[in-house]
Amino acid sequence: MASPGTPTFDQLRIFLAIVDTGSFAAAGRKLNRAVSVISYGVANLEAQLGLSLFDREGTRKPTLTVAGRALLAEARSIAEGMDGLRAKVKGMLDGLEAEIDVAVDVMVPPDRLGKVLRAFAQEFPTVQLRLHVEALGAVTAMVLDGKAIVGVSGPITDGVERVAAGSTLMVPVAAPDHPLARMDPIPPGAGRDYTQLVLSDRSRFTEGRDFAVVSPKTWRLADLSAKHALLREGIGWGNMPWPMIEGDLQSGALVRLAMPDSTEGVYGFWGIWRRDQPPGPAAQWLLDQFVASAALCPKVGEAANVLNAIPTIGAG
C-alpha cells in the first residue's frame, strides 16, 4: 500500500479556508487567490494524501467527506502551531523574550499573584514562564545567581536594583486550644515557653538570621502551607500573612494573639533584578504589574482596621 505524501502548509491553509468560508470562491477572497488556484491547491492536497476531502457532486457548496472531517482537527492543530511559531519568532525578532524565570516570595498573597500572572498570559501568549516560589532571602539568591531574571522579594541584600511592590500584614496566631490562646492577658515572655513555628531560609544571604523569632523552641519549616496546617493543629504558634489566615480568624480555626513581645508587623515586598542584567520587555511588564497591583491591594492600615474587629486573645 502506498504511503501518503507530505502536504504543504499552504495546501492546509487552503483546505481550512474552504471549510471556514463555505466555498472555493469565498476561500479565494479570504486568501486573495484566484478560484482556480484554490481548486488546484485542494486537488494537489487530495493527491498527496490519496483521499477525497470534499464531496463536490450534486451541490454548489463543497461539503466535507468522512475523511475530510476526520482530518480537520489535525489540520487546525498544525495551522495553529505554525501561527504560534510565527508569533514567537516575530516576538524574538522584536526583542521579546522567548521565556523568563520569575522568583516570588511565598508571602505574596495567592490571589494577587494569580491576577498578575493571568494578565501576563493574556499580554504575552508566546512567552513561556517558569515560576519559583521561595522564602525570605532565597528569592534574592535566585536573582543574583541568574536563575531568575526578576523577583518579588521580602528580605533583600546588596547587588540588586529594587522597586517597592507593596506589603502584607503579619499576625501572630495559634489554634484556639493552644495554651497561649487560653491566657488572658498573655504576659511578656510567655511566647518563649512554647514552640514557635518558623519559616526557614534556604539561601546563603540570610542563612542563620531570624525574623520575628521569639522562642528558643522552634520548629523550622520550608513550606508556608505546612506551617499553616501545623498551626491549625495546635502544634505551635507563629506569625502568618493576614490574607492567608483571614478565613481562619473569621471562622475561629485560628485566633489572633496579643503578644507583648511579638507585635504585628509589616512585611514589605520589593521587585528586584540584577544591575548587570536588566529585564527584557516581558519581564519588565511583569514587574510593573506587581508594582501597580500593590496600589490596588488593601493597605496595611485597612487590614489593621479589619483585624481590630476580630477578637484578640490575651489582650486582657
Backbone bond lengths (Angstrom), bond angles and torsions (degrees), N, CA, C in turn:
res aa  C-N    CA-C-N  psi(-1)  N-CA   C-N-CA  omega(-1)  CA-C   N-CA-C  phi
1 M - - - 1.470 - - 1.524 108.91 -
2 A 1.338 116.33 133.39 1.457 121.21 -178.18 1.522 110.83 -69.73
3 S 1.333 115.77 143.98 1.460 120.92 177.56 1.523 109.39 -85.80
4 P 1.357 117.88 147.15 1.464 119.32 178.37 1.513 110.93 -68.44
5 G 1.304 116.47 152.87 1.455 121.46 175.47 1.521 111.16 -78.50
6 T 1.322 115.26 -174.59 1.468 121.31 -179.08 1.520 109.33 -107.39
7 P 1.327 117.96 112.52 1.463 119.85 179.70 1.530 111.33 -67.45
8 T 1.300 116.21 154.09 1.455 120.04 173.67 1.531 108.75 -87.30
9 F 1.336 114.87 159.67 1.464 119.06 178.37 1.528 110.52 -63.67
10 D 1.322 117.05 -34.05 1.461 119.89 179.70 1.521 110.55 -65.27
11 Q 1.325 117.62 -38.22 1.462 120.25 177.77 1.532 111.21 -63.88
12 L 1.327 116.89 -39.74 1.464 120.13 178.01 1.523 110.57 -66.40
13 R 1.326 117.78 -38.49 1.474 120.67 178.08 1.523 110.37 -61.75
14 I 1.331 117.01 -40.90 1.465 120.57 178.78 1.530 109.78 -64.58
15 F 1.307 116.87 -44.22 1.471 121.97 178.86 1.529 110.35 -57.76
16 L 1.329 117.38 -48.22 1.468 121.08 -178.91 1.520 111.78 -67.83
17 A 1.332 117.45 -35.66 1.462 120.24 179.21 1.528 110.76 -64.59
18 I 1.321 118.09 -39.09 1.469 120.77 177.91 1.530 109.90 -64.54
19 V 1.347 116.37 -44.17 1.465 119.87 179.25 1.521 110.53 -61.31
20 D 1.333 117.50 -44.09 1.457 121.33 -173.62 1.530 112.58 -74.23
21 T 1.337 116.84 -33.22 1.472 119.53 -176.80 1.522 112.79 -95.53
22 G 1.335 117.89 -23.16 1.456 120.72 176.23 1.503 115.89 94.11
23 S 1.335 119.07 -3.13 1.468 119.91 178.75 1.522 109.89 -159.63
24 F 1.323 114.94 162.44 1.461 120.84 177.71 1.518 110.40 -67.70
25 A 1.337 115.38 -39.69 1.471 119.10 -178.21 1.531 110.69 -65.69
26 A 1.341 116.94 -44.08 1.465 119.88 -179.94 1.523 110.97 -66.21
27 A 1.341 116.81 -36.31 1.455 119.81 176.45 1.522 110.84 -63.93
28 G 1.333 116.49 -38.08 1.457 120.30 176.79 1.517 111.57 -61.83
29 R 1.340 116.01 -42.72 1.468 118.81 178.79 1.529 111.22 -65.05
30 K 1.326 116.63 -39.38 1.461 120.17 -178.96 1.525 111.35 -64.43
31 L 1.335 115.68 -40.75 1.465 120.04 -176.75 1.531 112.47 -95.78
32 N 1.316 115.96 2.35 1.468 121.05 -178.13 1.534 111.05 58.05
33 R 1.333 115.67 46.37 1.457 122.44 179.56 1.532 108.88 -125.09
34 A 1.322 116.12 155.87 1.462 121.29 173.74 1.524 109.12 -71.37
35 V 1.342 116.54 151.91 1.460 120.88 -179.90 1.524 110.48 -60.01
36 S 1.322 116.76 -35.56 1.466 120.07 179.45 1.527 110.92 -63.29
37 V 1.346 117.30 -34.87 1.469 121.29 178.64 1.527 109.91 -69.05
38 I 1.346 116.24 -38.67 1.466 120.88 177.85 1.530 109.70 -63.32
39 S 1.311 117.01 -47.40 1.460 121.12 -179.94 1.527 111.14 -61.72
40 Y 1.335 116.34 -42.44 1.461 120.89 179.79 1.534 110.83 -64.17
41 G 1.355 116.74 -39.61 1.457 120.41 -179.86 1.517 112.37 -65.02
42 V 1.336 116.74 -41.79 1.460 120.39 179.50 1.531 110.01 -67.88
43 A 1.327 116.47 -40.99 1.461 119.82 179.43 1.528 110.63 -61.11
44 N 1.332 116.90 -41.49 1.462 120.52 178.58 1.530 111.18 -66.32
45 L 1.355 116.68 -38.46 1.470 120.36 178.54 1.523 110.11 -63.54
46 E 1.321 116.56 -44.59 1.463 120.25 179.57 1.525 110.79 -64.57
47 A 1.330 116.15 -35.86 1.464 119.77 178.75 1.528 110.30 -68.10
48 Q 1.328 116.36 -39.88 1.472 120.48 178.59 1.523 110.82 -62.11
49 L 1.330 116.27 -43.62 1.462 120.72 -175.97 1.526 112.98 -83.37
50 G 1.319 115.92 -22.26 1.452 118.95 -176.28 1.515 112.12 74.96
51 L 1.342 117.24 24.42 1.459 122.66 -177.67 1.522 109.78 -135.21
52 S 1.314 115.72 151.07 1.459 121.49 172.28 1.531 107.90 -90.82
53 L 1.314 116.31 124.39 1.473 120.72 -175.65 1.523 112.90 -97.87
54 F 1.325 117.33 -28.03 1.455 121.37 -178.52 1.532 110.11 -124.81
55 D 1.323 115.32 141.01 1.461 121.77 174.03 1.516 106.91 -94.64
56 R 1.338 116.55 111.01 1.463 121.34 -175.11 1.525 112.41 -103.67
57 E 1.316 117.02 2.54 1.462 120.20 -175.83 1.521 111.27 -86.69
58 G 1.323 116.12 133.61 1.456 122.08 171.40 1.517 115.04 74.36
59 T 1.312 119.18 10.57 1.467 120.53 178.47 1.512 109.37 -153.04
60 R 1.303 115.72 148.00 1.460 120.41 177.38 1.526 111.00 -81.72
61 K 1.360 116.01 -18.27 1.457 120.03 -179.27 1.514 109.62 -101.07
62 P 1.336 118.09 120.21 1.466 119.58 -179.04 1.522 110.99 -66.26
63 T 1.315 116.08 133.14 1.463 120.80 177.73 1.522 108.88 -118.76
64 L 1.308 115.85 147.82 1.454 120.84 -178.08 1.518 111.47 -69.28
65 T 1.298 115.46 138.88 1.454 120.80 171.34 1.531 108.58 -78.68
66 V 1.313 116.00 175.81 1.471 120.05 176.07 1.527 109.87 -58.30
67 A 1.322 116.38 -42.71 1.466 120.56 179.10 1.529 110.84 -65.22
68 G 1.335 116.30 -39.92 1.461 119.70 179.41 1.517 112.23 -62.45
69 R 1.347 115.08 -42.25 1.470 118.71 178.33 1.526 110.98 -65.02
70 A 1.325 116.58 -36.87 1.459 120.35 -178.66 1.527 111.79 -67.29
71 L 1.331 117.22 -32.32 1.469 120.74 -176.62 1.523 113.16 -92.89
72 L 1.329 117.79 -7.45 1.458 120.79 -174.37 1.532 112.02 -61.38
73 A 1.325 117.79 -46.28 1.472 120.62 -177.61 1.522 110.81 -62.46
74 E 1.349 116.83 -40.92 1.464 119.92 179.04 1.527 110.81 -64.18
75 A 1.317 116.69 -40.53 1.463 120.00 179.80 1.524 110.88 -64.33
76 R 1.334 116.46 -40.90 1.472 119.11 178.28 1.523 110.86 -65.07
77 S 1.310 116.47 -40.53 1.458 120.24 -179.92 1.527 111.02 -61.17
78 I 1.346 115.86 -42.99 1.467 119.72 178.56 1.525 110.91 -64.17
79 A 1.334 116.48 -42.50 1.462 120.31 -179.22 1.524 111.39 -65.03
80 E 1.341 116.51 -42.48 1.461 119.54 178.94 1.523 110.86 -65.84
81 G 1.334 116.66 -37.70 1.458 119.40 177.28 1.514 112.08 -63.99
82 M 1.319 116.70 -39.88 1.457 120.43 178.49 1.528 110.94 -67.29
83 D 1.343 116.40 -39.96 1.462 119.22 176.93 1.528 110.67 -62.30
84 G 1.352 116.62 -40.81 1.456 119.96 177.71 1.510 112.24 -64.04
85 L 1.340 116.19 -39.64 1.460 120.28 177.61 1.521 111.25 -62.50
86 R 1.324 116.69 -45.48 1.460 120.18 179.80 1.524 111.40 -63.60
87 A 1.345 116.44 -39.82 1.466 119.41 179.74 1.524 111.03 -65.65
88 K 1.339 116.52 -39.87 1.468 119.21 179.79 1.523 110.95 -66.82
89 V 1.311 116.99 -43.17 1.462 120.41 179.16 1.520 110.56 -62.82
90 K 1.338 116.87 -42.22 1.465 119.84 178.98 1.528 110.25 -61.37
91 G 1.356 116.23 -42.31 1.456 118.82 178.58 1.509 112.02 -62.34
92 M 1.341 116.74 -40.54 1.463 119.75 179.04 1.527 111.26 -65.99
93 L 1.316 116.46 -39.38 1.465 119.75 176.93 1.520 111.40 -64.80
94 D 1.332 116.63 -30.65 1.460 121.26 178.14 1.532 112.54 -84.17
95 G 1.336 117.72 1.48 1.460 121.15 179.27 1.510 114.74 95.83
96 L 1.339 118.14 4.75 1.459 121.38 -179.11 1.523 109.55 -79.90
97 E 1.335 116.44 138.57 1.450 120.62 179.60 1.522 110.86 -65.85
98 A 1.339 115.56 145.50 1.460 120.14 174.07 1.519 110.40 -77.85
99 E 1.338 116.98 -32.49 1.461 122.03 179.01 1.518 109.10 -156.09
100 I 1.327 116.35 155.00 1.458 120.75 176.98 1.527 109.13 -139.57
101 D 1.333 114.85 148.38 1.461 122.22 172.85 1.517 108.04 -107.01
102 V 1.320 115.98 131.56 1.466 122.29 -177.73 1.523 108.83 -126.88
103 A 1.331 116.61 131.40 1.462 121.75 176.23 1.525 108.79 -108.79
104 V 1.323 116.32 132.25 1.469 121.32 -175.53 1.521 109.23 -130.01
105 D 1.328 115.36 136.75 1.461 120.74 177.24 1.525 110.24 -64.40
106 V 1.329 116.16 138.66 1.462 121.15 -178.23 1.525 111.95 -62.95
107 M 1.340 117.93 -19.66 1.455 121.19 -179.52 1.535 113.29 -77.49
108 V 1.339 117.89 -13.39 1.471 120.10 178.47 1.523 108.15 -61.87
109 P 1.331 118.67 125.71 1.470 120.69 -178.47 1.526 111.58 -56.02
110 P 1.331 117.57 132.74 1.475 120.52 -176.75 1.520 114.09 -57.65
111 D 1.337 118.02 -37.04 1.464 118.55 -178.55 1.523 111.17 -67.84
112 R 1.334 116.63 -36.12 1.461 120.07 177.31 1.521 110.44 -66.58
113 L 1.336 117.03 -44.68 1.455 121.33 178.19 1.522 110.87 -61.01
114 G 1.329 116.52 -43.54 1.453 120.15 -178.64 1.519 112.92 -62.57
115 K 1.326 117.16 -41.45 1.466 120.60 -179.44 1.523 111.35 -65.30
116 V 1.334 116.73 -41.86 1.463 119.97 179.85 1.527 110.90 -65.27
117 L 1.329 116.87 -43.87 1.461 119.51 -177.75 1.528 111.86 -71.49
118 R 1.325 117.33 -31.85 1.463 119.20 175.25 1.525 110.51 -64.06
119 A 1.320 116.38 -42.15 1.460 120.18 177.69 1.523 110.79 -65.02
120 F 1.340 116.90 -36.73 1.462 120.53 178.60 1.533 110.26 -63.79
121 A 1.333 116.44 -43.98 1.469 120.42 -179.65 1.522 111.38 -60.64
122 Q 1.323 116.97 -35.49 1.459 120.56 179.56 1.525 111.41 -75.38
123 E 1.335 116.64 -34.76 1.464 121.32 -176.95 1.529 112.03 -79.11
124 F 1.333 116.83 -34.84 1.464 121.10 -175.66 1.538 110.23 -129.75
125 P 1.308 118.17 70.52 1.470 120.36 -175.62 1.518 113.77 -65.96
126 T 1.324 118.83 -19.33 1.463 120.51 -177.95 1.521 112.81 -93.07
127 V 1.329 118.23 -8.22 1.471 121.21 -176.90 1.521 109.65 -92.85
128 Q 1.325 116.13 122.29 1.453 120.48 175.67 1.529 109.49 -80.06
129 L 1.318 116.28 140.86 1.464 121.07 -177.52 1.516 110.00 -125.44
130 R 1.332 116.18 133.78 1.461 122.25 172.42 1.517 107.59 -113.58
131 L 1.321 115.94 121.23 1.465 121.91 -176.16 1.527 109.40 -103.49
132 H 1.325 115.48 129.08 1.461 122.20 176.75 1.534 107.61 -117.69
133 V 1.319 117.10 120.83 1.466 121.64 178.15 1.520 107.77 -103.48
134 E 1.328 116.51 117.91 1.454 122.47 -174.66 1.519 110.73 -130.99
135 A 1.324 115.70 170.12 1.463 121.51 -178.89 1.518 111.03 -113.06
136 L 1.331 114.40 142.20 1.460 122.26 170.34 1.534 111.66 53.46
137 G 1.344 118.18 -128.14 1.461 120.93 -173.61 1.504 115.11 -72.71
138 A 1.330 118.55 -6.75 1.462 120.69 -178.16 1.520 111.82 -66.38
139 V 1.328 118.08 -27.17 1.470 120.35 177.60 1.521 109.62 -66.14
140 T 1.341 116.23 -48.59 1.462 120.18 178.07 1.518 110.94 -61.53
141 A 1.326 116.98 -39.07 1.463 120.72 -179.98 1.519 110.74 -60.03
142 M 1.332 117.50 -42.00 1.459 120.25 -179.07 1.523 111.42 -64.42
143 V 1.338 116.36 -38.84 1.467 119.77 179.18 1.524 110.39 -68.71
144 L 1.324 117.84 -45.41 1.461 120.85 -178.99 1.518 111.91 -66.89
145 D 1.323 117.35 -31.50 1.463 120.78 178.80 1.519 112.57 -82.00
146 G 1.332 117.60 -2.56 1.455 120.66 179.75 1.502 114.23 78.86
147 K 1.327 118.15 10.61 1.462 121.24 178.55 1.524 111.95 -83.23
148 A 1.325 116.81 -15.27 1.469 122.37 174.36 1.519 107.16 -139.79
149 I 1.323 116.71 138.67 1.457 120.26 -178.38 1.519 111.30 -79.80
150 V 1.340 117.01 -31.67 1.463 121.86 176.78 1.520 108.39 -140.59
151 G 1.330 115.64 161.76 1.451 120.27 178.42 1.511 111.10 -147.78
152 V 1.322 115.38 159.75 1.462 122.46 169.85 1.521 104.83 -119.84
153 S 1.343 115.03 105.00 1.452 120.82 -166.61 1.517 111.96 -118.79
154 G 1.333 114.47 156.75 1.455 121.30 169.09 1.524 107.62 -88.95
155 P 1.342 118.36 -99.30 1.467 119.76 176.92 1.521 111.03 -61.18
156 I 1.327 117.18 137.99 1.460 122.12 178.88 1.513 109.31 -131.62
157 T 1.318 116.37 168.46 1.450 122.42 178.73 1.521 108.80 -133.68
158 D 1.333 116.55 -178.42 1.459 120.30 179.74 1.525 110.73 -68.17
159 G 1.319 115.30 158.10 1.453 120.26 176.08 1.508 114.69 103.39
160 V 1.339 117.33 -3.37 1.458 120.10 178.70 1.522 110.01 -125.43
161 E 1.312 114.65 148.56 1.458 120.09 168.96 1.523 107.04 -84.27
162 R 1.316 117.33 152.93 1.459 118.93 -175.61 1.514 111.66 -146.23
163 V 1.325 114.69 155.76 1.453 122.57 174.44 1.527 107.14 -142.59
164 A 1.323 117.31 137.85 1.461 121.12 -177.52 1.525 110.27 -61.24
165 A 1.334 115.82 135.70 1.470 120.88 -176.67 1.527 111.14 -134.25
166 G 1.331 117.16 37.60 1.453 120.39 174.00 1.517 113.02 92.35
167 S 1.311 115.68 -166.89 1.463 121.45 -176.81 1.524 109.47 -163.10
168 T 1.310 115.00 171.28 1.455 121.46 172.89 1.518 108.34 -137.67
169 L 1.311 116.45 163.12 1.464 121.74 -177.63 1.522 109.46 -100.33
170 M 1.330 116.61 127.96 1.456 122.28 177.99 1.525 109.70 -95.87
171 V 1.335 116.22 134.75 1.458 122.05 -172.83 1.525 109.54 -129.13
172 P 1.353 119.12 128.00 1.463 120.61 173.52 1.527 110.14 -74.36
173 V 1.329 116.94 128.39 1.468 121.71 -175.57 1.517 110.36 -139.66
174 A 1.329 114.38 164.35 1.458 122.28 173.85 1.515 108.12 -156.83
175 A 1.330 115.97 166.76 1.457 120.21 174.52 1.528 109.52 -69.15
176 P 1.319 118.44 152.80 1.467 120.70 -175.92 1.527 114.10 -62.35
177 D 1.345 117.73 -22.12 1.460 119.21 178.99 1.531 112.81 -96.16
178 H 1.310 118.10 7.15 1.464 121.36 177.00 1.525 109.19 -71.33
179 P 1.345 118.95 145.63 1.469 120.58 -179.19 1.524 113.87 -54.35
180 L 1.324 118.47 -38.78 1.464 120.16 179.18 1.525 111.41 -63.41
181 A 1.343 116.11 -32.93 1.460 119.96 -179.26 1.517 112.05 -72.14
182 R 1.321 117.33 -14.85 1.469 120.83 -179.82 1.531 112.26 -98.35
183 M 1.346 116.61 -1.08 1.462 120.22 178.96 1.521 110.36 -89.35
184 D 1.299 117.30 138.40 1.458 121.08 -179.81 1.541 109.75 -152.40
185 P 1.321 116.95 98.47 1.471 127.57 3.02 1.522 111.86 -85.33
186 I 1.346 115.36 170.32 1.455 120.62 173.45 1.528 107.56 -83.24
187 P 1.321 118.74 119.06 1.464 119.42 -177.65 1.527 111.38 -74.40
188 P 1.327 117.60 156.50 1.465 119.98 175.72 1.518 110.99 -57.45
189 G 1.316 116.34 136.37 1.455 121.79 178.40 1.509 115.01 87.02
190 A 1.315 118.68 -7.20 1.468 120.41 -177.54 1.521 111.92 -62.33
191 G 1.322 117.60 -32.26 1.456 120.18 -179.31 1.511 113.49 -62.43
192 R 1.354 117.30 -23.74 1.462 120.39 -179.28 1.529 112.19 -71.63
193 D 1.319 117.31 -16.65 1.464 120.61 -177.43 1.520 113.26 -86.85
194 Y 1.313 117.36 -4.00 1.463 119.96 -174.88 1.531 109.70 -130.67
195 T 1.300 114.28 154.48 1.469 120.89 -177.76 1.525 110.26 -62.83
196 Q 1.315 115.95 128.18 1.461 121.91 175.31 1.524 108.28 -104.36
197 L 1.312 116.10 128.12 1.461 121.48 177.28 1.523 108.37 -85.77
198 V 1.314 116.04 122.98 1.468 122.01 -170.31 1.519 109.42 -125.19
199 L 1.309 116.45 135.76 1.458 121.31 174.94 1.523 108.31 -77.13
200 S 1.327 117.05 124.81 1.466 120.86 -175.75 1.519 110.53 -87.52
201 D 1.326 114.85 157.17 1.457 122.52 -179.02 1.523 109.00 -111.46
202 R 1.339 116.43 124.91 1.458 120.09 -178.33 1.523 112.18 -98.05
203 S 1.329 118.22 5.48 1.458 119.97 -176.65 1.519 110.91 -95.46
204 R 1.334 114.82 159.35 1.459 120.04 178.09 1.527 112.23 -79.76
205 F 1.342 117.45 -14.76 1.459 119.70 -173.22 1.519 112.60 -79.19
206 T 1.321 117.02 -37.71 1.469 119.53 179.24 1.519 110.92 -119.40
207 E 1.339 116.16 18.00 1.464 120.16 179.01 1.528 109.88 -61.75
208 G 1.318 115.71 133.43 1.461 120.23 179.92 1.511 114.39 87.54
209 R 1.334 117.04 -11.81 1.461 120.65 177.15 1.519 109.41 -90.47
210 D 1.330 115.41 138.86 1.461 120.19 178.18 1.517 109.49 -107.62
211 F 1.338 115.37 141.87 1.457 121.87 179.38 1.524 108.06 -118.72
212 A 1.335 116.32 113.48 1.469 122.93 178.08 1.532 112.12 59.93
213 V 1.347 116.86 33.62 1.462 120.62 176.64 1.530 108.61 -94.50
214 V 1.337 115.77 124.13 1.461 122.49 -176.58 1.521 111.06 -107.66
215 S 1.306 116.54 -43.15 1.458 121.09 -171.97 1.519 112.23 -88.40
216 P 1.348 117.98 141.97 1.470 120.42 171.98 1.521 111.93 -74.44
217 K 1.333 116.30 -13.72 1.458 121.85 177.87 1.529 108.12 -96.45
218 T 1.295 116.46 107.35 1.473 119.11 -175.32 1.518 111.18 -131.95
219 W 1.315 114.20 147.15 1.459 122.20 162.23 1.517 105.21 -110.24
220 R 1.318 116.50 127.91 1.467 120.40 -177.67 1.524 109.30 -108.22
221 L 1.311 114.31 128.52 1.462 120.78 -175.50 1.518 109.14 -126.23
222 A 1.331 115.15 144.23 1.459 120.16 179.02 1.520 112.60 -91.21
223 D 1.324 116.79 -5.35 1.465 120.76 -174.06 1.524 109.80 -124.56
224 L 1.342 116.95 126.42 1.459 121.18 -177.97 1.520 111.62 -69.05
225 S 1.324 117.84 -34.22 1.465 120.39 178.36 1.521 111.04 -65.63
226 A 1.342 116.43 -37.67 1.468 119.61 176.97 1.528 110.20 -65.46
227 K 1.311 116.87 -40.21 1.467 120.20 177.14 1.525 110.45 -61.02
228 H 1.315 116.17 -43.01 1.458 121.66 178.46 1.530 110.76 -58.98
229 A 1.327 115.94 -46.18 1.468 120.37 -178.77 1.525 111.48 -64.08
230 L 1.328 117.31 -40.91 1.463 120.50 -179.19 1.528 111.58 -69.95
231 L 1.315 116.90 -34.27 1.469 119.59 174.78 1.523 110.46 -61.72
232 R 1.327 116.33 -44.64 1.470 119.85 179.47 1.526 111.88 -63.95
233 E 1.327 117.04 -26.65 1.463 120.93 178.30 1.524 112.63 -81.93
234 G 1.335 117.71 -5.73 1.457 120.43 178.34 1.512 114.57 80.14
235 I 1.335 117.91 16.88 1.458 121.19 -177.64 1.522 111.55 -72.41
236 G 1.305 117.53 -28.59 1.454 121.30 179.66 1.513 109.73 -166.24
237 W 1.338 114.81 -172.92 1.463 120.79 175.31 1.522 107.64 -119.43
238 G 1.317 116.40 163.99 1.456 118.85 179.25 1.508 111.96 -179.55
239 N 1.315 114.55 172.14 1.459 122.16 179.54 1.529 109.81 -92.22
240 M 1.326 115.73 136.42 1.465 121.61 179.89 1.516 110.03 -135.00
241 P 1.351 116.70 149.75 1.471 119.05 175.16 1.530 110.16 -66.86
242 W 1.324 115.27 133.24 1.460 121.02 -175.41 1.529 113.75 -53.20
243 P 1.368 120.59 -45.35 1.471 117.91 -177.88 1.522 113.54 -58.96
244 M 1.331 117.41 -28.81 1.459 120.10 -176.47 1.523 112.42 -77.60
245 I 1.341 117.13 -26.65 1.468 119.00 -175.84 1.527 112.14 -117.02
246 E 1.338 116.93 12.78 1.464 120.14 179.75 1.524 111.16 -57.19
247 G 1.337 116.80 -46.38 1.459 120.05 179.81 1.517 112.36 -64.93
248 D 1.345 117.35 -35.95 1.464 120.58 178.31 1.518 111.87 -65.72
249 L 1.335 116.76 -37.52 1.467 120.08 178.48 1.527 110.53 -67.70
250 Q 1.316 115.84 -38.38 1.456 119.55 -179.76 1.533 111.37 -69.11
251 S 1.338 116.57 -38.05 1.462 120.27 -177.06 1.521 113.22 -84.63
252 G 1.330 116.59 -18.21 1.460 120.03 -177.69 1.512 113.85 92.56
253 A 1.346 118.16 4.00 1.455 120.46 177.33 1.524 111.10 -65.77
254 L 1.325 116.42 -29.73 1.458 123.15 172.18 1.519 108.20 -131.26
255 V 1.332 116.31 155.82 1.461 120.47 176.82 1.522 109.05 -125.15
256 R 1.291 114.74 148.38 1.460 122.09 178.32 1.524 109.12 -82.20
257 L 1.338 115.83 130.54 1.461 121.61 -176.94 1.534 110.36 -100.41
258 A 1.328 115.75 129.29 1.467 120.55 174.49 1.520 107.79 -91.69
259 M 1.334 116.05 85.23 1.458 121.46 -175.10 1.521 109.93 -99.95
260 P 1.329 117.79 120.60 1.468 120.15 -177.09 1.521 113.60 -59.10
261 D 1.328 117.54 -31.93 1.463 120.21 -176.69 1.526 112.57 -105.35
262 S 1.317 118.26 12.87 1.463 121.33 177.12 1.521 108.09 -143.13
263 T 1.308 115.46 75.13 1.456 120.45 -175.13 1.517 111.29 -76.17
264 E 1.312 115.28 155.62 1.458 120.05 174.49 1.518 108.78 -65.44
265 G 1.316 115.51 145.71 1.452 118.35 -177.38 1.506 112.49 -143.08
266 V 1.323 114.64 168.56 1.452 122.31 179.97 1.523 108.79 -95.41
267 Y 1.307 116.00 129.89 1.463 122.75 175.81 1.522 106.72 -106.92
268 G 1.311 116.47 107.48 1.459 121.01 -175.22 1.523 112.95 -86.53
269 F 1.320 115.67 150.27 1.455 122.25 177.19 1.523 109.54 -113.70
270 W 1.341 114.53 148.31 1.455 121.34 178.06 1.523 109.25 -133.28
271 G 1.318 115.97 134.46 1.453 119.94 168.32 1.517 107.95 -80.88
272 I 1.327 118.20 127.37 1.464 121.19 -173.02 1.523 111.70 -130.41
273 W 1.341 115.37 154.92 1.452 123.06 173.36 1.524 108.47 -158.57
274 R 1.314 116.77 159.15 1.457 120.70 179.39 1.515 110.78 -73.63
275 R 1.317 115.61 141.92 1.462 120.08 -178.29 1.519 112.20 -63.68
276 D 1.326 116.10 -32.73 1.467 119.51 -177.94 1.530 112.73 -94.02
277 Q 1.337 116.94 2.63 1.465 121.09 177.99 1.526 109.54 -136.73
278 P 1.341 116.70 72.55 1.468 118.47 -179.49 1.519 110.96 -63.55
279 P 1.326 117.41 147.06 1.475 120.19 -178.12 1.520 111.90 -67.47
280 G 1.322 114.91 150.06 1.455 121.06 174.33 1.517 111.02 -78.83
281 P 1.333 117.46 -172.84 1.470 120.62 -174.46 1.529 113.64 -58.68
282 A 1.334 118.66 -45.88 1.461 120.74 -177.27 1.523 111.12 -69.64
283 A 1.334 117.04 -43.65 1.465 120.08 179.87 1.525 110.78 -65.95
284 Q 1.326 117.34 -38.14 1.463 120.04 178.18 1.524 110.81 -66.04
285 W 1.315 116.06 -39.54 1.471 120.08 177.71 1.521 109.37 -61.38
286 L 1.319 116.96 -40.66 1.464 120.76 -179.85 1.532 110.94 -64.06
287 L 1.323 116.99 -44.00 1.469 119.98 176.70 1.526 111.12 -60.70
288 D 1.321 115.64 -43.96 1.470 120.01 179.81 1.529 111.23 -60.17
289 Q 1.327 116.32 -36.72 1.460 119.68 179.36 1.523 111.78 -68.64
290 F 1.322 117.10 -37.70 1.462 119.46 176.40 1.523 110.67 -64.18
291 V 1.320 116.78 -40.81 1.464 120.02 177.87 1.523 110.49 -65.06
292 A 1.335 116.64 -44.53 1.465 120.20 179.78 1.519 111.48 -65.29
293 S 1.331 117.26 -38.41 1.465 119.79 -178.61 1.519 111.65 -68.33
294 A 1.328 117.55 -23.64 1.470 120.47 177.39 1.521 110.44 -63.72
295 A 1.330 116.52 -35.53 1.465 119.88 179.99 1.520 112.06 -70.44
296 L 1.345 116.98 -24.52 1.463 120.74 -178.67 1.518 112.90 -89.71
297 C 1.332 117.05 -16.59 1.462 120.52 -178.82 1.527 110.07 -75.79
298 P 1.346 117.34 156.55 1.462 119.77 175.56 1.514 110.74 -57.71
299 K 1.321 116.24 133.95 1.458 120.31 178.13 1.526 109.68 -69.71
300 V 1.329 114.72 157.08 1.456 119.40 -179.67 1.519 110.61 -58.53
301 G 1.327 116.85 -38.19 1.465 119.62 178.26 1.513 111.76 -62.99
302 E 1.335 117.16 -38.55 1.456 120.84 177.88 1.528 110.44 -66.36
303 A 1.344 115.84 -40.70 1.458 118.98 177.39 1.514 111.07 -62.64
304 A 1.325 116.24 -39.52 1.462 120.08 178.81 1.522 110.69 -62.94
305 N 1.323 117.55 -37.36 1.467 119.90 177.84 1.529 110.88 -63.56
306 V 1.336 116.10 -38.48 1.454 119.86 177.68 1.522 110.28 -65.43
307 L 1.330 115.70 -42.96 1.461 120.50 -180.00 1.526 111.32 -63.72
308 N 1.306 116.13 -35.03 1.484 119.25 -179.72 1.502 112.38 -63.02
309 A 1.338 117.10 -21.65 1.457 120.81 178.59 1.526 112.26 -83.49
310 I 1.337 116.04 -9.77 1.462 120.61 -179.32 1.523 108.37 -97.06
311 P 1.333 118.57 130.89 1.460 120.60 -179.86 1.518 111.91 -54.56
312 T 1.336 115.72 138.28 1.454 122.43 179.37 1.518 109.36 -109.20
313 I 1.320 115.88 133.03 1.457 121.15 179.59 1.515 109.56 -87.53
314 G 1.328 116.28 133.23 1.452 120.92 174.19 1.502 115.03 90.02
315 A 1.343 117.12 14.82 1.456 119.20 -179.77 1.515 112.18 -86.17
316 G 1.332 117.02 -9.64 1.463 119.62 179.82 1.489 113.15 95.52
